[in-house]
Amino acid sequence: MTEPEGPGPDYRFTLANERTFLAWIRTSLGLLAGGVGLIAVVPDLGIDWLQRTAAAGLVLLSLVISVLAYRRWQLADQAIRSGQALPQTRLLQMMSGVLTVVAVAALILVLL
């Protein structure tokens, strides 16, 4: 990515963009830890395939969020540097939908 000519963007916007990226990465790492913990720490609750599916869903969601977080950071950085409007993202909606499915699976594991 080449730097545009002229004055750079306000550093506060760049730092805010980086903080948002790091927050999404922190969320991704938390989901990864939850997926690994669901297999390694939680005892066998009777429905092995459901437990493994929920763990795999968390790990996969972690991977998707980290990739999308980088892409969102990249697009926002380009918009900030060129003075355009920030791009819209559906990252939060996607994450909440998948987490709802995983939470229901975890609830079923606990109740059965």
N, CA, C and O atoms as a GROMACS GRO file, in nm:
protein
  448
    1MET      N    1   0.085  -0.117   0.000
    1MET     CA    2   0.000   0.000   0.000
    1MET      C    3   0.090   0.124   0.000
    1MET      O    4   0.178   0.136   0.085
    2THR      N    5   0.069   0.214  -0.093
    2THR     CA    6   0.151   0.333  -0.102
    2THR      C    7   0.088   0.445  -0.022
    2THR      O    8  -0.034   0.456  -0.013
    3GLU      N    9   0.172   0.525   0.036
    3GLU     CA   10   0.125   0.639   0.115
    3GLU      C   11   0.083   0.752   0.022
    3GLU      O   12   0.156   0.784  -0.072
    4PRO      N   13  -0.035   0.814   0.046
    4PRO     CA   14  -0.077   0.926  -0.038
    4PRO      C   15   0.008   1.050  -0.010
    4PRO      O   16   0.063   1.066   0.099
    5GLU      N   17   0.017   1.135  -0.109
    5GLU     CA   18   0.090   1.260  -0.094
    5GLU      C   19   0.013   1.355  -0.002
    5GLU      O   20  -0.108   1.341   0.013
    6GLY      N   21   0.083   1.448   0.058
    6GLY     CA   22   0.018   1.548   0.142
    6GLY      C   23   0.015   1.506   0.288
    6GLY      O   24   0.078   1.408   0.327
    7PRO      N   25  -0.060   1.583   0.369
    7PRO     CA   26  -0.064   1.553   0.513
    7PRO      C   27  -0.132   1.419   0.538
    7PRO      O   28  -0.229   1.384   0.470
    8GLY      N   29  -0.082   1.346   0.636
    8GLY     CA   30  -0.140   1.217   0.671
    8GLY      C   31  -0.268   1.235   0.751
    8GLY      O   32  -0.303   1.347   0.788
    9PRO      N   33  -0.336   1.127   0.777
    9PRO     CA   34  -0.460   1.135   0.854
    9PRO      C   35  -0.431   1.167   1.001
    9PRO      O   36  -0.318   1.151   1.048
   10ASP      N   37  -0.532   1.210   1.070
   10ASP     CA   38  -0.519   1.236   1.213
   10ASP      C   39  -0.481   1.105   1.281
   10ASP      O   40  -0.548   1.003   1.262
   11TYR      N   41  -0.377   1.107   1.360
   11TYR     CA   42  -0.328   0.983   1.420
   11TYR      C   43  -0.432   0.919   1.511
   11TYR      O   44  -0.428   0.797   1.532
   12ARG      N   45  -0.524   0.998   1.567
   12ARG     CA   46  -0.626   0.942   1.657
   12ARG      C   47  -0.716   0.844   1.582
   12ARG      O   48  -0.757   0.742   1.639
   13PHE      N   49  -0.748   0.872   1.457
   13PHE     CA   50  -0.832   0.780   1.379
   13PHE      C   51  -0.757   0.650   1.350
   13PHE      O   52  -0.815   0.541   1.356
   14THR      N   53  -0.629   0.663   1.320
   14THR     CA   54  -0.549   0.544   1.294
   14THR      C   55  -0.537   0.458   1.418
   14THR      O   56  -0.549   0.336   1.412
   15LEU      N   57  -0.514   0.521   1.532
   15LEU     CA   58  -0.504   0.446   1.657
   15LEU      C   59  -0.637   0.383   1.696
   15LEU      O   60  -0.640   0.270   1.747
   16ALA      N   61  -0.747   0.453   1.674
   16ALA     CA   62  -0.879   0.396   1.702
   16ALA      C   63  -0.906   0.274   1.613
   16ALA      O   64  -0.963   0.175   1.659
   17ASN      N   65  -0.865   0.282   1.488
   17ASN     CA   66  -0.881   0.170   1.396
   17ASN      C   67  -0.799   0.050   1.445
   17ASN      O   68  -0.846  -0.063   1.439
   18GLU      N   69  -0.679   0.075   1.492
   18GLU     CA   70  -0.595  -0.034   1.542
   18GLU      C   71  -0.653  -0.094   1.670
   18GLU      O   72  -0.646  -0.215   1.689
   19ARG      N   73  -0.709  -0.010   1.759
   19ARG     CA   74  -0.771  -0.062   1.881
   19ARG      C   75  -0.891  -0.150   1.849
   19ARG      O   76  -0.912  -0.253   1.913
   20THR      N   77  -0.969  -0.111   1.748
   20THR     CA   78  -1.082  -0.192   1.708
   20THR      C   79  -1.035  -0.326   1.652
   20THR      O   80  -1.093  -0.430   1.683
   21PHE      N   81  -0.932  -0.324   1.571
   21PHE     CA   82  -0.874  -0.447   1.518
   21PHE      C   83  -0.829  -0.538   1.631
   21PHE      O   84  -0.858  -0.658   1.630
   22LEU      N   85  -0.758  -0.483   1.728
   22LEU     CA   86  -0.708  -0.564   1.840
   22LEU      C   87  -0.822  -0.618   1.925
   22LEU      O   88  -0.812  -0.728   1.979
   23ALA      N   89  -0.932  -0.543   1.938
   23ALA     CA   90  -1.047  -0.593   2.012
   23ALA      C   91  -1.108  -0.715   1.943
   23ALA      O   92  -1.148  -0.811   2.008
   24TRP      N   93  -1.116  -0.710   1.809
   24TRP     CA   94  -1.169  -0.825   1.735
   24TRP      C   95  -1.074  -0.944   1.746
   24TRP      O   96  -1.119  -1.058   1.756
   25ILE      N   97  -0.944  -0.920   1.745
   25ILE     CA   98  -0.848  -1.028   1.760
   25ILE      C   99  -0.858  -1.088   1.900
   25ILE      O  100  -0.848  -1.210   1.916
   26ARG      N  101  -0.876  -1.004   2.000
   26ARG     CA  102  -0.894  -1.054   2.137
   26ARG      C  103  -1.019  -1.141   2.147
   26ARG      O  104  -1.018  -1.244   2.214
   27THR      N  105  -1.128  -1.099   2.081
   27THR     CA  106  -1.250  -1.180   2.078
   27THR      C  107  -1.224  -1.312   2.009
   27THR      O  108  -1.272  -1.417   2.054
   28SER      N  109  -1.150  -1.308   1.899
   28SER     CA  110  -1.117  -1.430   1.826
   28SER      C  111  -1.036  -1.526   1.913
   28SER      O  112  -1.061  -1.647   1.912
   29LEU      N  113  -0.940  -1.475   1.988
   29LEU     CA  114  -0.860  -1.560   2.076
   29LEU      C  115  -0.945  -1.619   2.188
   29LEU      O  116  -0.924  -1.734   2.228
   30GLY      N  117  -1.040  -1.542   2.238
   30GLY     CA  118  -1.131  -1.594   2.341
   30GLY      C  119  -1.217  -1.708   2.289
   30GLY      O  120  -1.238  -1.807   2.358
   31LEU      N  121  -1.266  -1.693   2.166
   31LEU     CA  122  -1.345  -1.800   2.106
   31LEU      C  123  -1.260  -1.924   2.081
   31LEU      O  124  -1.307  -2.036   2.100
   32LEU      N  125  -1.137  -1.904   2.039
   32LEU     CA  126  -1.046  -2.016   2.018
   32LEU      C  127  -1.021  -2.090   2.150
   32LEU      O  128  -1.023  -2.213   2.154
   33ALA      N  129  -0.998  -2.015   2.256
   33ALA     CA  130  -0.978  -2.076   2.388
   33ALA      C  131  -1.103  -2.151   2.433
   33ALA      O  132  -1.093  -2.257   2.494
   34GLY      N  133  -1.220  -2.095   2.405
   34GLY     CA  134  -1.344  -2.164   2.440
   34GLY      C  135  -1.362  -2.294   2.365
   34GLY      O  136  -1.405  -2.394   2.423
   35GLY      N  137  -1.328  -2.295   2.238
   35GLY     CA  138  -1.338  -2.417   2.159
   35GLY      C  139  -1.242  -2.524   2.206
   35GLY      O  140  -1.280  -2.641   2.217
   36VAL      N  141  -1.119  -2.485   2.235
   36VAL     CA  142  -1.020  -2.582   2.284
   36VAL      C  143  -1.060  -2.630   2.423
   36VAL      O  144  -1.047  -2.748   2.455
   37GLY      N  145  -1.107  -2.538   2.506
   37GLY     CA  146  -1.149  -2.574   2.642
   37GLY      C  147  -1.269  -2.666   2.644
   37GLY      O  148  -1.281  -2.750   2.733
   38LEU      N  149  -1.358  -2.651   2.548
   38LEU     CA  150  -1.476  -2.736   2.542
   38LEU      C  151  -1.437  -2.882   2.519
   38LEU      O  152  -1.505  -2.972   2.567
   39ILE      N  153  -1.329  -2.905   2.448
   39ILE     CA  154  -1.282  -3.041   2.426
   39ILE      C  155  -1.187  -3.086   2.538
   39ILE      O  156  -1.199  -3.199   2.586
   40ALA      N  157  -1.095  -3.000   2.578
   40ALA     CA  158  -0.990  -3.041   2.671
   40ALA      C  159  -1.032  -3.039   2.818
   40ALA      O  160  -0.984  -3.121   2.896
   41VAL      N  161  -1.119  -2.949   2.856
   41VAL     CA  162  -1.148  -2.930   2.998
   41VAL      C  163  -1.285  -2.986   3.037
   41VAL      O  164  -1.298  -3.049   3.142
   42VAL      N  165  -1.385  -2.964   2.955
   42VAL     CA  166  -1.521  -3.007   2.988
   42VAL      C  167  -1.527  -3.159   2.982
   42VAL      O  168  -1.481  -3.219   2.884
   43PRO      N  169  -1.583  -3.222   3.085
   43PRO     CA  170  -1.592  -3.369   3.082
   43PRO      C  171  -1.691  -3.416   2.976
   43PRO      O  172  -1.772  -3.338   2.925
   44ASP      N  173  -1.684  -3.544   2.943
   44ASP     CA  174  -1.775  -3.601   2.845
   44ASP      C  175  -1.917  -3.590   2.899
   44ASP      O  176  -1.948  -3.641   3.007
   45LEU      N  177  -2.003  -3.523   2.824
   45LEU     CA  178  -2.140  -3.499   2.870
   45LEU      C  179  -2.242  -3.590   2.803
   45LEU      O  180  -2.362  -3.566   2.815
   46GLY      N  181  -2.197  -3.692   2.735
   46GLY     CA  182  -2.290  -3.789   2.679
   46GLY      C  183  -2.312  -3.777   2.529
   46GLY      O  184  -2.327  -3.879   2.462
   47ILE      N  185  -2.315  -3.660   2.477
   47ILE     CA  186  -2.337  -3.640   2.334
   47ILE      C  187  -2.205  -3.592   2.275
   47ILE      O  188  -2.181  -3.472   2.262
   48ASP      N  189  -2.122  -3.686   2.240
   48ASP     CA  190  -1.986  -3.655   2.194
   48ASP      C  191  -1.985  -3.571   2.067
   48ASP      O  192  -1.909  -3.475   2.056
   49TRP      N  193  -2.070  -3.606   1.971
   49TRP     CA  194  -2.070  -3.534   1.843
   49TRP      C  195  -2.114  -3.390   1.860
   49TRP      O  196  -2.065  -3.302   1.789
   50LEU      N  197  -2.206  -3.364   1.954
   50LEU     CA  198  -2.253  -3.227   1.975
   50LEU      C  199  -2.144  -3.142   2.040
   50LEU      O  200  -2.124  -3.026   2.005
   51GLN      N  201  -2.073  -3.202   2.135
   51GLN     CA  202  -1.964  -3.132   2.201
   51GLN      C  203  -1.853  -3.099   2.101
   51GLN      O  204  -1.800  -2.988   2.102
   52ARG      N  205  -1.818  -3.193   2.017
   52ARG     CA  206  -1.713  -3.170   1.917
   52ARG      C  207  -1.758  -3.070   1.811
   52ARG      O  208  -1.678  -2.989   1.764
   53THR      N  209  -1.886  -3.074   1.774
   53THR     CA  210  -1.938  -2.980   1.675
   53THR      C  211  -1.937  -2.838   1.731
   53THR      O  212  -1.900  -2.743   1.661
   54ALA      N  213  -1.977  -2.823   1.858
   54ALA     CA  214  -1.976  -2.690   1.920
   54ALA      C  215  -1.833  -2.637   1.930
   54ALA      O  216  -1.808  -2.519   1.904
   55ALA      N  217  -1.739  -2.724   1.968
   55ALA     CA  218  -1.598  -2.682   1.977
   55ALA      C  219  -1.544  -2.644   1.840
   55ALA      O  220  -1.476  -2.542   1.826
   56ALA      N  221  -1.575  -2.724   1.739
   56ALA     CA  222  -1.528  -2.693   1.603
   56ALA      C  223  -1.590  -2.563   1.554
   56ALA      O  224  -1.525  -2.485   1.485
   57GLY      N  225  -1.716  -2.539   1.589
   57GLY     CA  226  -1.782  -2.413   1.551
   57GLY      C  227  -1.713  -2.292   1.612
   57GLY      O  228  -1.695  -2.190   1.546
   58LEU      N  229  -1.674  -2.304   1.739
   58LEU     CA  230  -1.603  -2.194   1.803
   58LEU      C  231  -1.466  -2.169   1.739
   58LEU      O  232  -1.427  -2.054   1.718
   59VAL      N  233  -1.394  -2.276   1.710
   59VAL     CA  234  -1.262  -2.261   1.648
   59VAL      C  235  -1.275  -2.202   1.508
   59VAL      O  236  -1.198  -2.114   1.469
   60LEU      N  237  -1.373  -2.251   1.432
   60LEU     CA  238  -1.394  -2.198   1.297
   60LEU      C  239  -1.436  -2.051   1.302
   60LEU      O  240  -1.389  -1.970   1.222
   61LEU      N  241  -1.525  -2.017   1.395
   61LEU     CA  242  -1.566  -1.878   1.409
   61LEU      C  243  -1.448  -1.789   1.445
   61LEU      O  244  -1.437  -1.676   1.398
   62SER      N  245  -1.358  -1.840   1.528
   62SER     CA  246  -1.238  -1.766   1.564
   62SER      C  247  -1.153  -1.736   1.442
   62SER      O  248  -1.104  -1.624   1.425
   63LEU      N  249  -1.137  -1.835   1.356
   63LEU     CA  250  -1.058  -1.816   1.234
   63LEU      C  251  -1.124  -1.714   1.142
   63LEU      O  252  -1.057  -1.626   1.089
   64VAL      N  253  -1.255  -1.727   1.123
   64VAL     CA  254  -1.327  -1.634   1.034
   64VAL      C  255  -1.320  -1.492   1.087
   64VAL      O  256  -1.299  -1.398   1.010
   65ILE      N  257  -1.339  -1.475   1.217
   65ILE     CA  258  -1.336  -1.341   1.276
   65ILE      C  259  -1.198  -1.277   1.262
   65ILE      O  260  -1.188  -1.158   1.232
   66SER      N  261  -1.092  -1.355   1.281
   66SER     CA  262  -0.959  -1.296   1.268
   66SER      C  263  -0.930  -1.251   1.125
   66SER      O  264  -0.869  -1.147   1.103
   67VAL      N  265  -0.974  -1.330   1.027
   67VAL     CA  266  -0.955  -1.291   0.886
   67VAL      C  267  -1.039  -1.167   0.853
   67VAL      O  268  -0.990  -1.074   0.790
   68LEU      N  269  -1.165  -1.167   0.896
   68LEU     CA  270  -1.252  -1.052   0.867
   68LEU      C  271  -1.208  -0.927   0.942
   68LEU      O  272  -1.224  -0.816   0.892
   69ALA      N  273  -1.152  -0.944   1.061
   69ALA     CA  274  -1.102  -0.829   1.136
   69ALA      C  275  -0.986  -0.763   1.063
   69ALA      O  276  -0.978  -0.641   1.057
   70TYR      N  277  -0.897  -0.845   1.007
   70TYR     CA  278  -0.786  -0.788   0.930
   70TYR      C  279  -0.837  -0.714   0.807
   70TYR      O  280  -0.792  -0.604   0.776
   71ARG      N  281  -0.932  -0.776   0.738
   71ARG     CA  282  -0.988  -0.712   0.617
   71ARG      C  283  -1.058  -0.582   0.653
   71ARG      O  284  -1.045  -0.483   0.580
   72ARG      N  285  -1.132  -0.580   0.765
   72ARG     CA  286  -1.201  -0.458   0.808
   72ARG      C  287  -1.099  -0.350   0.843
   72ARG      O  288  -1.117  -0.233   0.808
   73TRP      N  289  -0.991  -0.388   0.911
   73TRP     CA  290  -0.887  -0.290   0.945
   73TRP      C  291  -0.826  -0.232   0.818
   73TRP      O  292  -0.804  -0.112   0.808
   74GLN      N  293  -0.800  -0.319   0.720
   74GLN     CA  294  -0.738  -0.276   0.595
   74GLN      C  295  -0.829  -0.178   0.521
   74GLN      O  296  -0.783  -0.074   0.474
   75LEU      N  297  -0.957  -0.210   0.509
   75LEU     CA  298  -1.051  -0.122   0.439
   75LEU      C  299  -1.068   0.011   0.512
   75LEU      O  300  -1.075   0.117   0.449
   76ALA      N  301  -1.077   0.006   0.645
   76ALA     CA  302  -1.092   0.129   0.722
   76ALA      C  303  -0.967   0.215   0.711
   76ALA      O  304  -0.977   0.338   0.704
   77ASP      N  305  -0.849   0.153   0.711
   77ASP     CA  306  -0.725   0.229   0.698
   77ASP      C  307  -0.719   0.300   0.563
   77ASP      O  308  -0.679   0.417   0.555
   78GLN      N  309  -0.758   0.230   0.457
   78GLN     CA  310  -0.760   0.292   0.325
   78GLN      C  311  -0.860   0.408   0.321
   78GLN      O  312  -0.831   0.512   0.262
   79ALA      N  313  -0.976   0.390   0.382
   79ALA     CA  314  -1.077   0.496   0.384
   79ALA      C  315  -1.028   0.617   0.463
   79ALA      O  316  -1.049   0.731   0.422
   80ILE      N  317  -0.963   0.593   0.576
   80ILE     CA  318  -0.912   0.703   0.659
   80ILE      C  319  -0.805   0.781   0.583
   80ILE      O  320  -0.806   0.904   0.583
   81ARG      N  321  -0.715   0.709   0.518
   81ARG     CA  322  -0.606   0.776   0.447
   81ARG      C  323  -0.654   0.851   0.323
   81ARG      O  324  -0.592   0.950   0.283
   82SER      N  325  -0.763   0.804   0.262
   82SER     CA  326  -0.812   0.873   0.143
   82SER      C  327  -0.924   0.972   0.172
   82SER      O  328  -0.973   1.038   0.081
   83GLY      N  329  -0.966   0.982   0.298
   83GLY     CA  330  -1.070   1.078   0.336
   83GLY      C  331  -1.211   1.035   0.297
   83GLY      O  332  -1.300   1.119   0.288
   84GLN      N  333  -1.232   0.906   0.275
   84GLN     CA  334  -1.365   0.856   0.239
   84GLN      C  335  -1.440   0.811   0.364
   84GLN      O  336  -1.385   0.807   0.474
   85ALA      N  337  -1.567   0.777   0.344
   85ALA     CA  338  -1.648   0.726   0.454
   85ALA      C  339  -1.600   0.585   0.491
   85ALA      O  340  -1.551   0.511   0.406
   86LEU      N  341  -1.615   0.551   0.618
   86LEU     CA  342  -1.574   0.418   0.663
   86LEU      C  343  -1.666   0.311   0.605
   86LEU      O  344  -1.786   0.335   0.591
   87PRO      N  345  -1.612   0.196   0.571
   87PRO     CA  346  -1.693   0.088   0.513
   87PRO      C  347  -1.786   0.026   0.618
   87PRO      O  348  -1.753   0.023   0.736
   88GLN      N  349  -1.899  -0.024   0.573
   88GLN     CA  350  -1.993  -0.094   0.661
   88GLN      C  351  -1.945  -0.238   0.677
   88GLN      O  352  -1.884  -0.294   0.587
   89THR      N  353  -1.974  -0.297   0.792
   89THR     CA  354  -1.934  -0.435   0.818
   89THR      C  355  -2.049  -0.511   0.882
   89THR      O  356  -2.128  -0.454   0.957
   90ARG      N  357  -2.056  -0.639   0.853
   90ARG     CA  358  -2.157  -0.727   0.912
   90ARG      C  359  -2.092  -0.827   1.007
   90ARG      O  360  -2.148  -0.933   1.035
   91LEU      N  361  -1.975  -0.794   1.055
   91LEU     CA  362  -1.900  -0.884   1.141
   91LEU      C  363  -1.974  -0.914   1.271
   91LEU      O  364  -1.978  -1.029   1.314
   92LEU      N  365  -2.031  -0.812   1.332
   92LEU     CA  366  -2.101  -0.830   1.460
   92LEU      C  367  -2.225  -0.916   1.443
   92LEU      O  368  -2.251  -1.002   1.527
   93GLN      N  369  -2.303  -0.895   1.336
   93GLN     CA  370  -2.423  -0.975   1.314
   93GLN      C  371  -2.386  -1.121   1.289
   93GLN      O  372  -2.453  -1.211   1.341
   94MET      N  373  -2.282  -1.146   1.212
   94MET     CA  374  -2.240  -1.282   1.182
   94MET      C  375  -2.194  -1.353   1.309
   94MET      O  376  -2.229  -1.468   1.333
   95MET      N  377  -2.116  -1.284   1.389
   95MET     CA  378  -2.064  -1.344   1.510
   95MET      C  379  -2.177  -1.375   1.608
   95MET      O  380  -2.177  -1.482   1.669
   96SER      N  381  -2.272  -1.286   1.625
   96SER     CA  382  -2.380  -1.311   1.720
   96SER      C  383  -2.469  -1.426   1.674
   96SER      O  384  -2.519  -1.500   1.759
   97GLY      N  385  -2.489  -1.443   1.545
   97GLY     CA  386  -2.568  -1.554   1.496
   97GLY      C  387  -2.504  -1.688   1.524
   97GLY      O  388  -2.570  -1.781   1.570
   98VAL      N  389  -2.375  -1.699   1.496
   98VAL     CA  390  -2.304  -1.825   1.518
   98VAL      C  391  -2.292  -1.853   1.668
   98VAL      O  392  -2.304  -1.968   1.710
   99LEU      N  393  -2.267  -1.750   1.748
   99LEU     CA  394  -2.258  -1.771   1.892
   99LEU      C  395  -2.391  -1.817   1.951
   99LEU      O  396  -2.391  -1.893   2.048
  100THR      N  397  -2.502  -1.772   1.896
  100THR     CA  398  -2.633  -1.818   1.942
  100THR      C  399  -2.648  -1.968   1.918
  100THR      O  400  -2.695  -2.040   2.006
  101VAL      N  401  -2.609  -2.014   1.801
  101VAL     CA  402  -2.617  -2.157   1.769
  101VAL      C  403  -2.527  -2.237   1.862
  101VAL      O  404  -2.568  -2.342   1.912
  102VAL      N  405  -2.405  -2.189   1.888
  102VAL     CA  406  -2.313  -2.260   1.976
  102VAL      C  407  -2.365  -2.259   2.120
  102VAL      O  408  -2.351  -2.359   2.191
  103ALA      N  409  -2.426  -2.149   2.164
  103ALA     CA  410  -2.481  -2.141   2.299
  103ALA      C  411  -2.596  -2.240   2.316
  103ALA      O  412  -2.608  -2.303   2.421
  104VAL      N  413  -2.681  -2.254   2.216
  104VAL     CA  414  -2.790  -2.351   2.223
  104VAL      C  415  -2.734  -2.492   2.230
  104VAL      O  416  -2.784  -2.575   2.307
  105ALA      N  417  -2.630  -2.521   2.152
  105ALA     CA  418  -2.568  -2.654   2.158
  105ALA      C  419  -2.507  -2.680   2.295
  105ALA      O  420  -2.518  -2.790   2.348
  106ALA      N  421  -2.444  -2.579   2.353
  106ALA     CA  422  -2.385  -2.595   2.487
  106ALA      C  423  -2.494  -2.616   2.592
  106ALA      O  424  -2.475  -2.695   2.685
  107LEU      N  425  -2.605  -2.548   2.579
  107LEU     CA  426  -2.717  -2.564   2.671
  107LEU      C  427  -2.774  -2.706   2.663
  107LEU      O  428  -2.807  -2.766   2.765
  108ILE      N  429  -2.785  -2.757   2.542
  108ILE     CA  430  -2.832  -2.894   2.524
  108ILE      C  431  -2.735  -2.993   2.589
  108ILE      O  432  -2.777  -3.091   2.650
  109LEU      N  433  -2.605  -2.967   2.575
  109LEU     CA  434  -2.505  -3.054   2.638
  109LEU      C  435  -2.520  -3.056   2.790
  109LEU      O  436  -2.507  -3.162   2.852
  110VAL      N  437  -2.547  -2.941   2.848
  110VAL     CA  438  -2.557  -2.931   2.993
  110VAL      C  439  -2.686  -2.996   3.043
  110VAL      O  440  -2.686  -3.063   3.146
  111LEU      N  441  -2.795  -2.977   2.972
  111LEU     CA  442  -2.924  -3.029   3.017
  111LEU      C  443  -2.939  -3.179   2.998
  111LEU      O  444  -3.016  -3.243   3.070
  112LEU      N  445  -2.868  -3.236   2.904
  112LEU     CA  446  -2.882  -3.382   2.879
  112LEU      C  447  -2.784  -3.463   2.956
  112LEU      O  448  -2.784  -3.586   2.945
   0.00000   0.00000   0.00000
